[in-house]
């Protein structure tokens, strides 16, 4: 009888312990990613929340760029060259949810 009780206790302990799934970095650090594509032949400077993230040459696609989770995140692109009078500008706002992938095409 004592062995049966020990086996039952061991089984309860074994099944009561749940292993947590490891969290992804994007869950821990709360970020999503965005891929930006430039369908123009001209280069554009890319800003996220008014911070310059880099220049995207014409006909190119960025690697996934990390963007912190939050509401009303601002994406802004301004044409660097190839314009006659004024550069083309594009602005958009969107909400970022952790671990989601987004895409944006300019111009």
C-alpha positions in Angstrom: 0.0 0.0 0.0 2.8 2.4 0.8 4.4 1.8 -2.6 1.1 2.6 -4.3 0.8 5.9 -2.4 4.4 6.8 -3.3 3.8 6.1 -6.9 0.6 8.2 -6.9 2.4 11.1 -5.2 5.2 10.9 -7.7 2.7 10.9 -10.6 0.8 13.9 -9.2 4.1 15.8 -8.8 5.2 14.9 -12.3 2.0 16.0 -14.0 1.5 19.1 -11.8 4.8 20.7 -12.9 4.2 22.5 -16.2 7.1 23.6 -18.2 6.8 27.2 -19.6 7.4 27.7 -23.2 10.5 29.8 -23.8 9.6 33.4 -24.8 10.8 34.9 -28.0 13.0 38.0 -27.8 10.2 40.1 -29.4 7.9 39.1 -26.5 10.5 39.9 -23.9 11.7 43.3 -25.4 8.3 44.1 -26.9 9.0 44.9 -30.5 7.7 44.1 -34.0 9.5 44.3 -37.3 8.9 46.2 -40.5 10.1 45.6 -44.0 10.2 48.7 -46.3 10.3 48.5 -50.1 11.2 51.3 -52.5 9.4 50.9 -55.8 11.0 54.1 -57.1 14.4 54.4 -58.9 15.3 57.2 -56.5 16.8 56.9 -53.0 14.7 57.8 -49.9 15.8 58.6 -46.3 13.7 56.5 -43.9 12.6 57.9 -40.4 10.8 56.0 -37.6 9.4 58.4 -35.0 11.5 61.2 -36.4 14.8 59.2 -36.0 16.7 58.6 -39.2 17.1 54.8 -39.7 18.9 54.9 -43.0 18.8 55.4 -46.7 16.9 53.0 -49.0 18.2 53.0 -52.6 15.8 52.8 -55.5 14.3 49.3 -56.2 15.6 47.9 -52.9 13.9 46.3 -49.9 15.2 46.6 -46.3 16.0 43.8 -44.0 13.5 43.5 -41.1 13.8 46.6 -39.0 12.9 46.3 -35.3 10.3 48.8 -34.1 9.1 49.1 -30.5 5.6 48.2 -29.6 3.3 51.2 -29.4 0.4 53.2 -30.8 0.7 55.8 -33.6 4.3 55.0 -34.6 5.3 57.4 -37.3 7.0 56.3 -40.5 8.3 59.0 -42.8 10.2 58.8 -46.1 11.7 61.7 -48.1 13.2 61.5 -51.6 16.9 62.3 -51.6 17.5 62.9 -55.3 15.9 62.6 -58.7 13.2 65.3 -58.2 12.6 68.5 -60.2 11.2 71.0 -57.7 10.3 69.2 -54.5 11.1 65.8 -53.1 8.4 63.3 -52.7 7.5 62.7 -49.1 5.4 60.0 -47.5 4.1 59.7 -43.9 2.0 57.1 -42.2 1.1 56.2 -38.7 0.4 52.7 -37.4 0.1 50.6 -34.2 2.8 48.0 -33.5 2.1 44.8 -31.6 4.9 42.7 -30.3 6.2 39.9 -32.6 4.1 41.1 -35.6 5.7 41.7 -39.0 4.6 44.8 -41.0 5.5 46.1 -44.5 5.5 49.6 -46.1 6.0 50.5 -49.7 7.3 53.9 -50.8 6.7 56.2 -52.6 
